[in-house]
Amino acid sequence: MAGPRKYDLEERLINFSLLILAIVDSLPETRVCNHLGNQLLRSGTSAALNYGEAQGAESGKDFCHKMQIVLKELRETSVCLKILFRRNIMSNEKALQESSELIAIFTVSVKTAKASINKSR
């Protein structure tokens, strides 16, 4: 019997989404924060949801496409977090670090998925 998985991407993305939700909830009610908060809410939670879709992909090409969407949403989230951080609206460096790590993980995952598809041709 295998032990618990040390590295569960779905759980990590869900936890990242929860972190994003907490950040958005903590933002002040300003025009800037409402705009960036809405964008952050969409992209920051979309990564986990799209990863769930990727797990049910109908083909290797479909899986790769959905993983690329996860990566795109993570990059958008990262830029939004950086804007909030540089404006001194948000000080959560953990979110910045986690977004960077997730981008690195999914960059490699997309490259691996693409290579697998190209091999099978």
N, CA, C and O atoms as CSV, one atom per row, in Angstrom:
chain,resi,resn,atom,element,x,y,z
A,1,MET,N,N,0.848,-1.189,0.000
A,1,MET,CA,C,0.000,0.000,0.000
A,1,MET,C,C,0.888,1.245,0.000
A,1,MET,O,O,1.792,1.379,0.825
A,2,ALA,N,N,0.623,2.122,-0.912
A,2,ALA,CA,C,1.422,3.349,-1.029
A,2,ALA,C,C,1.011,4.342,0.045
A,2,ALA,O,O,-0.146,4.406,0.459
A,3,GLY,N,N,1.991,5.109,0.478
A,3,GLY,CA,C,1.719,6.153,1.467
A,3,GLY,C,C,1.078,7.360,0.810
A,3,GLY,O,O,0.878,7.365,-0.405
A,4,PRO,N,N,0.750,8.383,1.586
A,4,PRO,CA,C,0.137,9.573,1.011
A,4,PRO,C,C,1.111,10.253,0.052
A,4,PRO,O,O,2.319,10.288,0.288
A,5,ARG,N,N,0.563,10.786,-1.022
A,5,ARG,CA,C,1.410,11.477,-1.991
A,5,ARG,C,C,1.934,12.753,-1.370
A,5,ARG,O,O,1.186,13.545,-0.796
A,6,LYS,N,N,3.232,12.931,-1.498
A,6,LYS,CA,C,3.882,14.109,-0.928
A,6,LYS,C,C,3.572,15.348,-1.753
A,6,LYS,O,O,3.553,16.470,-1.247
A,7,TYR,N,N,3.329,15.114,-3.036
A,7,TYR,CA,C,3.285,16.223,-3.964
A,7,TYR,C,C,2.022,16.126,-4.807
A,7,TYR,O,O,2.050,15.541,-5.890
A,8,ASP,N,N,0.940,16.675,-4.341
A,8,ASP,CA,C,-0.332,16.589,-5.033
A,8,ASP,C,C,-0.648,17.958,-5.637
A,8,ASP,O,O,-1.002,18.897,-4.923
A,9,LEU,N,N,-0.516,18.058,-6.955
A,9,LEU,CA,C,-0.719,19.344,-7.627
A,9,LEU,C,C,-2.139,19.881,-7.469
A,9,LEU,O,O,-2.339,21.085,-7.313
A,10,GLU,N,N,-3.110,18.995,-7.509
A,10,GLU,CA,C,-4.485,19.458,-7.348
A,10,GLU,C,C,-4.666,20.129,-5.992
A,10,GLU,O,O,-5.239,21.215,-5.901
A,11,GLU,N,N,-4.178,19.480,-4.943
A,11,GLU,CA,C,-4.282,20.066,-3.600
A,11,GLU,C,C,-3.524,21.390,-3.522
A,11,GLU,O,O,-3.992,22.356,-2.918
A,12,ARG,N,N,-2.366,21.413,-4.133
A,12,ARG,CA,C,-1.558,22.630,-4.113
A,12,ARG,C,C,-2.283,23.775,-4.823
A,12,ARG,O,O,-2.264,24.912,-4.353
A,13,LEU,N,N,-2.917,23.474,-5.947
A,13,LEU,CA,C,-3.668,24.503,-6.667
A,13,LEU,C,C,-4.916,24.941,-5.896
A,13,LEU,O,O,-5.283,26.116,-5.924
A,14,ILE,N,N,-5.557,24.014,-5.220
A,14,ILE,CA,C,-6.715,24.376,-4.397
A,14,ILE,C,C,-6.268,25.283,-3.258
A,14,ILE,O,O,-6.912,26.293,-2.975
A,15,ASN,N,N,-5.170,24.924,-2.607
A,15,ASN,CA,C,-4.652,25.775,-1.532
A,15,ASN,C,C,-4.239,27.149,-2.048
A,15,ASN,O,O,-4.427,28.155,-1.364
A,16,PHE,N,N,-3.680,27.192,-3.248
A,16,PHE,CA,C,-3.329,28.471,-3.858
A,16,PHE,C,C,-4.598,29.291,-4.109
A,16,PHE,O,O,-4.612,30.499,-3.874
A,17,SER,N,N,-5.643,28.649,-4.579
A,17,SER,CA,C,-6.926,29.340,-4.786
A,17,SER,C,C,-7.457,29.904,-3.474
A,17,SER,O,O,-7.962,31.025,-3.436
A,18,LEU,N,N,-7.344,29.132,-2.407
A,18,LEU,CA,C,-7.797,29.615,-1.099
A,18,LEU,C,C,-6.977,30.816,-0.640
A,18,LEU,O,O,-7.514,31.747,-0.038
A,19,LEU,N,N,-5.694,30.793,-0.923
A,19,LEU,CA,C,-4.831,31.934,-0.608
A,19,LEU,C,C,-5.258,33.164,-1.405
A,19,LEU,O,O,-5.313,34.271,-0.870
A,20,ILE,N,N,-5.555,32.962,-2.673
A,20,ILE,CA,C,-6.022,34.065,-3.529
A,20,ILE,C,C,-7.336,34.621,-3.002
A,20,ILE,O,O,-7.513,35.838,-2.942
A,21,LEU,N,N,-8.251,33.754,-2.622
A,21,LEU,CA,C,-9.542,34.206,-2.076
A,21,LEU,C,C,-9.329,35.071,-0.837
A,21,LEU,O,O,-9.981,36.102,-0.671
A,22,ALA,N,N,-8.415,34.645,0.028
A,22,ALA,CA,C,-8.133,35.422,1.243
A,22,ALA,C,C,-7.535,36.786,0.897
A,22,ALA,O,O,-7.879,37.795,1.512
A,23,ILE,N,N,-6.655,36.809,-0.074
A,23,ILE,CA,C,-6.050,38.082,-0.503
A,23,ILE,C,C,-7.118,39.012,-1.051
A,23,ILE,O,O,-7.177,40.185,-0.683
A,24,VAL,N,N,-7.959,38.491,-1.927
A,24,VAL,CA,C,-9.016,39.320,-2.531
A,24,VAL,C,C,-9.955,39.847,-1.449
A,24,VAL,O,O,-10.349,41.013,-1.479
A,25,ASP,N,N,-10.311,38.993,-0.497
A,25,ASP,CA,C,-11.193,39.422,0.595
A,25,ASP,C,C,-10.555,40.517,1.452
A,25,ASP,O,O,-11.256,41.331,2.052
A,26,SER,N,N,-9.237,40.531,1.505
A,26,SER,CA,C,-8.548,41.508,2.360
A,26,SER,C,C,-8.271,42.844,1.665
A,26,SER,O,O,-7.840,43.800,2.310
A,27,LEU,N,N,-8.512,42.913,0.373
A,27,LEU,CA,C,-8.214,44.147,-0.359
A,27,LEU,C,C,-9.164,45.271,0.049
A,27,LEU,O,O,-10.346,45.027,0.293
A,28,PRO,N,N,-8.658,46.491,0.123
A,28,PRO,CA,C,-9.537,47.628,0.444
A,28,PRO,C,C,-10.524,47.899,-0.691
A,28,PRO,O,O,-10.291,47.525,-1.840
A,29,GLU,N,N,-11.601,48.539,-0.351
A,29,GLU,CA,C,-12.633,48.879,-1.339
A,29,GLU,C,C,-12.244,50.162,-2.078
A,29,GLU,O,O,-12.714,51.250,-1.747
A,30,THR,N,N,-11.383,50.014,-3.079
A,30,THR,CA,C,-11.022,51.143,-3.932
A,30,THR,C,C,-11.249,50.729,-5.376
A,30,THR,O,O,-11.416,49.545,-5.670
A,31,ARG,N,N,-11.254,51.680,-6.255
A,31,ARG,CA,C,-11.456,51.382,-7.675
A,31,ARG,C,C,-10.351,50.452,-8.199
A,31,ARG,O,O,-10.621,49.493,-8.922
A,32,VAL,N,N,-9.116,50.754,-7.823
A,32,VAL,CA,C,-7.976,49.941,-8.249
A,32,VAL,C,C,-8.096,48.522,-7.706
A,32,VAL,O,O,-7.938,47.556,-8.453
A,33,CYS,N,N,-8.370,48.393,-6.428
A,33,CYS,CA,C,-8.456,47.069,-5.806
A,33,CYS,C,C,-9.652,46.275,-6.306
A,33,CYS,O,O,-9.573,45.055,-6.445
A,34,ASN,N,N,-10.743,46.946,-6.574
A,34,ASN,CA,C,-11.902,46.235,-7.127
A,34,ASN,C,C,-11.569,45.670,-8.509
A,34,ASN,O,O,-11.916,44.531,-8.823
A,35,HIS,N,N,-10.902,46.467,-9.321
A,35,HIS,CA,C,-10.530,46.018,-10.663
A,35,HIS,C,C,-9.547,44.850,-10.592
A,35,HIS,O,O,-9.784,43.789,-11.170
A,36,LEU,N,N,-8.439,45.061,-9.873
A,36,LEU,CA,C,-7.420,44.015,-9.781
A,36,LEU,C,C,-7.919,42.812,-8.995
A,36,LEU,O,O,-7.581,41.674,-9.322
A,37,GLY,N,N,-8.713,43.051,-7.972
A,37,GLY,CA,C,-9.271,41.960,-7.183
A,37,GLY,C,C,-10.173,41.057,-8.007
A,37,GLY,O,O,-10.114,39.834,-7.882
A,38,ASN,N,N,-11.000,41.650,-8.840
A,38,ASN,CA,C,-11.874,40.845,-9.710
A,38,ASN,C,C,-11.054,40.007,-10.681
A,38,ASN,O,O,-11.347,38.834,-10.909
A,39,GLN,N,N,-10.024,40.625,-11.249
A,39,GLN,CA,C,-9.168,39.894,-12.185
A,39,GLN,C,C,-8.418,38.771,-11.469
A,39,GLN,O,O,-8.325,37.653,-11.974
A,40,LEU,N,N,-7.888,39.084,-10.292
A,40,LEU,CA,C,-7.164,38.103,-9.498
A,40,LEU,C,C,-8.082,36.951,-9.084
A,40,LEU,O,O,-7.674,35.789,-9.097
A,41,LEU,N,N,-9.287,37.272,-8.728
A,41,LEU,CA,C,-10.266,36.255,-8.355
A,41,LEU,C,C,-10.497,35.271,-9.499
A,41,LEU,O,O,-10.539,34.060,-9.282
A,42,ARG,N,N,-10.644,35.788,-10.705
A,42,ARG,CA,C,-10.887,34.918,-11.856
A,42,ARG,C,C,-9.668,34.068,-12.200
A,42,ARG,O,O,-9.761,32.844,-12.284
A,43,SER,N,N,-8.534,34.718,-12.397
A,43,SER,CA,C,-7.355,33.962,-12.845
A,43,SER,C,C,-6.794,33.076,-11.733
A,43,SER,O,O,-6.345,31.961,-11.996
A,44,GLY,N,N,-6.817,33.560,-10.510
A,44,GLY,CA,C,-6.231,32.818,-9.392
A,44,GLY,C,C,-6.977,31.558,-9.016
A,44,GLY,O,O,-6.382,30.619,-8.488
A,45,THR,N,N,-8.270,31.525,-9.281
A,45,THR,CA,C,-9.040,30.310,-9.006
A,45,THR,C,C,-9.185,29.446,-10.257
A,45,THR,O,O,-9.446,28.247,-10.160
A,46,SER,N,N,-9.021,30.042,-11.405
A,46,SER,CA,C,-9.160,29.325,-12.673
A,46,SER,C,C,-8.118,28.235,-12.847
A,46,SER,O,O,-8.395,27.201,-13.455
A,47,ALA,N,N,-6.920,28.457,-12.319
A,47,ALA,CA,C,-5.852,27.466,-12.486
A,47,ALA,C,C,-6.278,26.108,-11.909
A,47,ALA,O,O,-6.110,25.082,-12.567
A,48,ALA,N,N,-6.815,26.094,-10.715
A,48,ALA,CA,C,-7.248,24.836,-10.095
A,48,ALA,C,C,-8.395,24.203,-10.872
A,48,ALA,O,O,-8.428,22.988,-11.070
A,49,LEU,N,N,-9.327,25.032,-11.307
A,49,LEU,CA,C,-10.485,24.504,-12.031
A,49,LEU,C,C,-10.075,23.914,-13.377
A,49,LEU,O,O,-10.571,22.859,-13.772
A,50,ASN,N,N,-9.178,24.589,-14.079
A,50,ASN,CA,C,-8.712,24.075,-15.366
A,50,ASN,C,C,-7.828,22.839,-15.197
A,50,ASN,O,O,-7.814,21.965,-16.065
A,51,TYR,N,N,-7.101,22.761,-14.101
A,51,TYR,CA,C,-6.312,21.565,-13.841
A,51,TYR,C,C,-7.248,20.369,-13.655
A,51,TYR,O,O,-6.961,19.267,-14.123
A,52,GLY,N,N,-8.362,20.599,-12.970
A,52,GLY,CA,C,-9.355,19.534,-12.829
A,52,GLY,C,C,-9.872,19.078,-14.175
A,52,GLY,O,O,-10.074,17.884,-14.395
A,53,GLU,N,N,-10.088,20.027,-15.084
A,53,GLU,CA,C,-10.520,19.671,-16.436
A,53,GLU,C,C,-9.438,18.885,-17.163
A,53,GLU,O,O,-9.741,17.935,-17.884
A,54,ALA,N,N,-8.182,19.273,-16.982
A,54,ALA,CA,C,-7.077,18.582,-17.649
A,54,ALA,C,C,-7.022,17.116,-17.229
A,54,ALA,O,O,-6.670,16.252,-18.032
A,55,GLN,N,N,-7.364,16.835,-15.986
A,55,GLN,CA,C,-7.335,15.458,-15.497
A,55,GLN,C,C,-8.351,14.580,-16.225
A,55,GLN,O,O,-8.201,13.359,-16.275
A,56,GLY,N,N,-9.378,15.200,-16.785
A,56,GLY,CA,C,-10.380,14.452,-17.540
A,56,GLY,C,C,-10.243,14.649,-19.037
A,56,GLY,O,O,-11.203,14.445,-19.780
A,57,ALA,N,N,-9.069,15.039,-19.483
A,57,ALA,CA,C,-8.850,15.317,-20.910
A,57,ALA,C,C,-9.148,14.081,-21.755
A,57,ALA,O,O,-8.932,12.945,-21.334
A,58,GLU,N,N,-9.646,14.340,-22.947
A,58,GLU,CA,C,-10.041,13.252,-23.837
A,58,GLU,C,C,-8.905,12.738,-24.713
A,58,GLU,O,O,-9.025,11.683,-25.336
A,59,SER,N,N,-7.806,13.481,-24.760
A,59,SER,CA,C,-6.662,13.065,-25.566
A,59,SER,C,C,-5.421,13.768,-25.038
A,59,SER,O,O,-5.504,14.666,-24.201
A,60,GLY,N,N,-4.282,13.348,-25.539
A,60,GLY,CA,C,-3.036,14.001,-25.159
A,60,GLY,C,C,-3.020,15.458,-25.583
A,60,GLY,O,O,-2.531,16.320,-24.853
A,61,LYS,N,N,-3.548,15.726,-26.745
A,61,LYS,CA,C,-3.595,17.100,-27.254
A,61,LYS,C,C,-4.522,17.960,-26.388
A,61,LYS,O,O,-4.207,19.112,-26.089
A,62,ASP,N,N,-5.653,17.400,-25.993
A,62,ASP,CA,C,-6.597,18.097,-25.129
A,62,ASP,C,C,-5.967,18.373,-23.764
A,62,ASP,O,O,-6.119,19.463,-23.211
A,63,PHE,N,N,-5.257,17.373,-23.224
A,63,PHE,CA,C,-4.561,17.533,-21.949
A,63,PHE,C,C,-3.543,18.668,-22.038
A,63,PHE,O,O,-3.487,19.533,-21.164
A,64,CYS,N,N,-2.751,18.655,-23.086
A,64,CYS,CA,C,-1.726,19.687,-23.271
A,64,CYS,C,C,-2.360,21.072,-23.354
A,64,CYS,O,O,-1.871,22.020,-22.740
A,65,HIS,N,N,-3.437,21.186,-24.106
A,65,HIS,CA,C,-4.125,22.472,-24.245
A,65,HIS,C,C,-4.630,22.976,-22.892
A,65,HIS,O,O,-4.471,24.152,-22.564
A,66,LYS,N,N,-5.227,22.099,-22.126
A,66,LYS,CA,C,-5.760,22.503,-20.818
A,66,LYS,C,C,-4.638,22.867,-19.844
A,66,LYS,O,O,-4.790,23.775,-19.027
A,67,MET,N,N,-3.525,22.162,-19.932
A,67,MET,CA,C,-2.376,22.500,-19.087
A,67,MET,C,C,-1.802,23.866,-19.477
A,67,MET,O,O,-1.329,24.611,-18.619
A,68,GLN,N,N,-1.846,24.187,-20.758
A,68,GLN,CA,C,-1.401,25.503,-21.209
A,68,GLN,C,C,-2.311,26.595,-20.660
A,68,GLN,O,O,-1.846,27.689,-20.342
A,69,ILE,N,N,-3.592,26.308,-20.548
A,69,ILE,CA,C,-4.533,27.267,-19.962
A,69,ILE,C,C,-4.207,27.477,-18.485
A,69,ILE,O,O,-4.228,28.607,-17.998
A,70,VAL,N,N,-3.905,26.393,-17.773
A,70,VAL,CA,C,-3.509,26.510,-16.357
A,70,VAL,C,C,-2.301,27.434,-16.251
A,70,VAL,O,O,-2.276,28.332,-15.411
A,71,LEU,N,N,-1.311,27.218,-17.091
A,71,LEU,CA,C,-0.097,28.030,-17.073
A,71,LEU,C,C,-0.403,29.489,-17.388
A,71,LEU,O,O,0.127,30.390,-16.738
A,72,LYS,N,N,-1.245,29.723,-18.370
A,72,LYS,CA,C,-1.639,31.094,-18.733
A,72,LYS,C,C,-2.307,31.796,-17.556
A,72,LYS,O,O,-2.003,32.955,-17.271
A,73,GLU,N,N,-3.203,31.111,-16.883
A,73,GLU,CA,C,-3.908,31.699,-15.739
A,73,GLU,C,C,-2.952,31.966,-14.574
A,73,GLU,O,O,-3.085,32.973,-13.878
A,74,LEU,N,N,-1.998,31.071,-14.367
A,74,LEU,CA,C,-1.012,31.280,-13.302
A,74,LEU,C,C,-0.137,32.500,-13.601
A,74,LEU,O,O,0.186,33.274,-12.700
A,75,ARG,N,N,0.241,32.664,-14.862
A,75,ARG,CA,C,1.054,33.830,-15.228
A,75,ARG,C,C,0.270,35.126,-15.032
A,75,ARG,O,O,0.812,36.116,-14.540
A,76,GLU,N,N,-0.989,35.115,-15.413
A,76,GLU,CA,C,-1.839,36.295,-15.222
A,76,GLU,C,C,-1.978,36.614,-13.731
A,76,GLU,O,O,-1.911,37.775,-13.327
A,77,THR,N,N,-2.170,35.583,-12.933
A,77,THR,CA,C,-2.282,35.755,-11.485
A,77,THR,C,C,-0.999,36.352,-10.914
A,77,THR,O,O,-1.040,37.257,-10.081
A,78,SER,N,N,0.125,35.840,-11.367
A,78,SER,CA,C,1.417,36.321,-10.886
A,78,SER,C,C,1.611,37.805,-11.177
A,78,SER,O,O,2.074,38.553,-10.315
A,79,VAL,N,N,1.264,38.228,-12.369
A,79,VAL,CA,C,1.407,39.644,-12.728
A,79,VAL,C,C,0.495,40.509,-11.858
A,79,VAL,O,O,0.900,41.576,-11.398
A,80,CYS,N,N,-0.705,40.058,-11.641
A,80,CYS,CA,C,-1.646,40.805,-10.801
A,80,CYS,C,C,-1.112,40.916,-9.371
A,80,CYS,O,O,-1.172,41.985,-8.764
A,81,LEU,N,N,-0.596,39.818,-8.842
A,81,LEU,CA,C,-0.019,39.846,-7.490
A,81,LEU,C,C,1.159,40.814,-7.415
A,81,LEU,O,O,1.302,41.547,-6.436
A,82,LYS,N,N,1.994,40.818,-8.440
A,82,LYS,CA,C,3.145,41.727,-8.466
A,82,LYS,C,C,2.701,43.187,-8.481
A,82,LYS,O,O,3.300,44.032,-7.814
A,83,ILE,N,N,1.662,43.476,-9.236
A,83,ILE,CA,C,1.142,44.852,-9.274
A,83,ILE,C,C,0.664,45.266,-7.890
A,83,ILE,O,O,1.008,46.344,-7.406
A,84,LEU,N,N,-0.126,44.409,-7.256
A,84,LEU,CA,C,-0.628,44.703,-5.910
A,84,LEU,C,C,0.515,44.856,-4.911
A,84,LEU,O,O,0.481,45.729,-4.044
A,85,PHE,N,N,1.522,44.003,-5.039
A,85,PHE,CA,C,2.670,44.053,-4.132
A,85,PHE,C,C,3.469,45.346,-4.336
A,85,PHE,O,O,3.834,46.017,-3.371
A,86,ARG,N,N,3.731,45.681,-5.583
A,86,ARG,CA,C,4.529,46.881,-5.869
A,86,ARG,C,C,3.797,48.173,-5.538
A,86,ARG,O,O,4.426,49.202,-5.291
A,87,ARG,N,N,2.474,48.120,-5.532
A,87,ARG,CA,C,1.667,49.278,-5.123
A,87,ARG,C,C,1.510,49.338,-3.608
A,87,ARG,O,O,0.858,50.241,-3.085
A,88,ASN,N,N,2.105,48.379,-2.905
A,88,ASN,CA,C,2.002,48.272,-1.443
A,88,ASN,C,C,0.571,48.067,-0.974
A,88,ASN,O,O,0.193,48.511,0.111
A,89,ILE,N,N,-0.208,47.404,-1.785
A,89,ILE,CA,C,-1.591,47.080,-1.436
A,89,ILE,C,C,-1.633,45.706,-0.765
A,89,ILE,O,O,-2.468,45.440,0.099
A,90,MET,N,N,-0.718,44.852,-1.183
A,90,MET,CA,C,-0.638,43.495,-0.661
A,90,MET,C,C,0.806,43.241,-0.247
A,90,MET,O,O,1.736,43.670,-0.929
A,91,SER,N,N,0.993,42.549,0.864
A,91,SER,CA,C,2.357,42.267,1.327
A,91,SER,C,C,2.633,40.774,1.452
A,91,SER,O,O,3.619,40.374,2.071
A,92,ASN,N,N,1.778,39.956,0.876
A,92,ASN,CA,C,1.875,38.508,1.014
A,92,ASN,C,C,2.918,37.930,0.054
A,92,ASN,O,O,2.620,37.608,-1.096
A,93,GLU,N,N,4.143,37.810,0.560
A,93,GLU,CA,C,5.215,37.272,-0.274
A,93,GLU,C,C,5.044,35.775,-0.531
A,93,GLU,O,O,5.570,35.251,-1.513
A,94,LYS,N,N,4.316,35.092,0.339
A,94,LYS,CA,C,4.055,33.659,0.149
A,94,LYS,C,C,3.282,33.441,-1.153
A,94,LYS,O,O,3.549,32.484,-1.879
A,95,ALA,N,N,2.342,34.309,-1.446
A,95,ALA,CA,C,1.556,34.183,-2.675
A,95,ALA,C,C,2.438,34.392,-3.902
A,95,ALA,O,O,2.299,33.685,-4.901
A,96,LEU,N,N,3.340,35.357,-3.824
A,96,LEU,CA,C,4.262,35.605,-4.939
A,96,LEU,C,C,5.172,34.395,-5.162
A,96,LEU,O,O,5.403,33.977,-6.296
A,97,GLN,N,N,5.677,33.849,-4.075
A,97,GLN,CA,C,6.564,32.687,-4.163
A,97,GLN,C,C,5.821,31.477,-4.720
A,97,GLN,O,O,6.330,30.784,-5.601
A,98,GLU,N,N,4.637,31.227,-4.215
A,98,GLU,CA,C,3.861,30.071,-4.670
A,98,GLU,C,C,3.486,30.213,-6.139
A,98,GLU,O,O,3.526,29.230,-6.879
A,99,SER,N,N,3.122,31.414,-6.575
A,99,SER,CA,C,2.785,31.584,-7.994
A,99,SER,C,C,4.007,31.315,-8.862
A,99,SER,O,O,3.884,30.701,-9.922
A,100,SER,N,N,5.178,31.761,-8.433
A,100,SER,CA,C,6.414,31.499,-9.185
A,100,SER,C,C,6.719,30.004,-9.255
A,100,SER,O,O,7.093,29.486,-10.307
A,101,GLU,N,N,6.556,29.328,-8.137
A,101,GLU,CA,C,6.821,27.886,-8.117
A,101,GLU,C,C,5.836,27.120,-8.994
A,101,GLU,O,O,6.226,26.204,-9.718
A,102,LEU,N,N,4.569,27.493,-8.927
A,102,LEU,CA,C,3.568,26.821,-9.757
A,102,LEU,C,C,3.819,27.071,-11.247
A,102,LEU,O,O,3.651,26.168,-12.067
A,103,ILE,N,N,4.216,28.280,-11.590
A,103,ILE,CA,C,4.541,28.577,-12.994
A,103,ILE,C,C,5.698,27.693,-13.450
A,103,ILE,O,O,5.657,27.140,-14.550
A,104,ALA,N,N,6.719,27.556,-12.624
A,104,ALA,CA,C,7.864,26.713,-12.982
A,104,ALA,C,C,7.430,25.256,-13.176
A,104,ALA,O,O,7.851,24.602,-14.130
A,105,ILE,N,N,6.606,24.761,-12.287
A,105,ILE,CA,C,6.119,23.374,-12.376
A,105,ILE,C,C,5.322,23.168,-13.656
A,105,ILE,O,O,5.535,22.192,-14.374
A,106,PHE,N,N,4.405,24.088,-13.942
A,106,PHE,CA,C,3.542,23.905,-15.105
A,106,PHE,C,C,4.256,24.204,-16.420
A,106,PHE,O,O,3.855,23.694,-17.466
A,107,THR,N,N,5.293,25.012,-16.384
A,107,THR,CA,C,6.102,25.225,-17.589
A,107,THR,C,C,6.744,23.899,-17.992
A,107,THR,O,O,6.723,23.522,-19.164
A,108,VAL,N,N,7.311,23.199,-17.018
A,108,VAL,CA,C,7.921,21.895,-17.284
A,108,VAL,C,C,6.852,20.883,-17.708
A,108,VAL,O,O,7.073,20.098,-18.630
A,109,SER,N,N,5.708,20.900,-17.044
A,109,SER,CA,C,4.632,19.954,-17.375
A,109,SER,C,C,4.143,20.132,-18.804
A,109,SER,O,O,3.904,19.153,-19.510
A,110,VAL,N,N,3.994,21.379,-19.228
A,110,VAL,CA,C,3.538,21.652,-20.605
A,110,VAL,C,C,4.600,21.185,-21.603
A,110,VAL,O,O,4.266,20.574,-22.618
A,111,LYS,N,N,5.870,21.467,-21.325
A,111,LYS,CA,C,6.951,21.009,-22.220
A,111,LYS,C,C,6.958,19.489,-22.324
A,111,LYS,O,O,7.121,18.938,-23.413
A,112,THR,N,N,6.781,18.814,-21.192
A,112,THR,CA,C,6.760,17.350,-21.178
A,112,THR,C,C,5.564,16.824,-21.965
A,112,THR,O,O,5.694,15.873,-22.736
A,113,ALA,N,N,4.407,17.438,-21.773
A,113,ALA,CA,C,3.199,17.008,-22.493
A,113,ALA,C,C,3.365,17.218,-23.999
A,113,ALA,O,O,2.980,16.359,-24.793
A,114,LYS,N,N,3.931,18.345,-24.386
A,114,LYS,CA,C,4.160,18.615,-25.814
A,114,LYS,C,C,5.134,17.594,-26.418
A,114,LYS,O,O,4.918,17.088,-27.519
A,115,ALA,N,N,6.201,17.305,-25.681
A,115,ALA,CA,C,7.183,16.333,-26.161
A,115,ALA,C,C,6.551,14.955,-26.324
A,115,ALA,O,O,6.854,14.236,-27.277
A,116,SER,N,N,5.675,14.590,-25.395
A,116,SER,CA,C,4.994,13.307,-25.461
A,116,SER,C,C,4.087,13.219,-26.693
A,116,SER,O,O,4.018,12.190,-27.366
A,117,ILE,N,N,3.404,14.316,-26.962
A,117,ILE,CA,C,2.511,14.355,-28.141
A,117,ILE,C,C,3.338,14.261,-29.420
A,117,ILE,O,O,2.979,13.531,-30.344
A,118,ASN,N,N,4.437,14.997,-29.470
A,118,ASN,CA,C,5.287,14.984,-30.667
A,118,ASN,C,C,5.935,13.621,-30.892
A,118,ASN,O,O,6.149,13.214,-32.034
A,119,LYS,N,N,6.246,12.918,-29.810
A,119,LYS,CA,C,6.827,11.572,-29.913
A,119,LYS,C,C,5.851,10.577,-30.508
A,119,LYS,O,O,6.230,9.692,-31.275
A,120,SER,N,N,4.579,10.739,-30.138
A,120,SER,CA,C,3.568,9.768,-30.564
A,120,SER,C,C,3.094,9.987,-31.992
A,120,SER,O,O,2.294,9.206,-32.507
A,121,ARG,N,N,3.577,11.033,-32.627
A,121,ARG,CA,C,3.161,11.294,-34.028
A,121,ARG,C,C,3.878,10.412,-34.994
A,121,ARG,O,O,3.648,10.501,-36.200
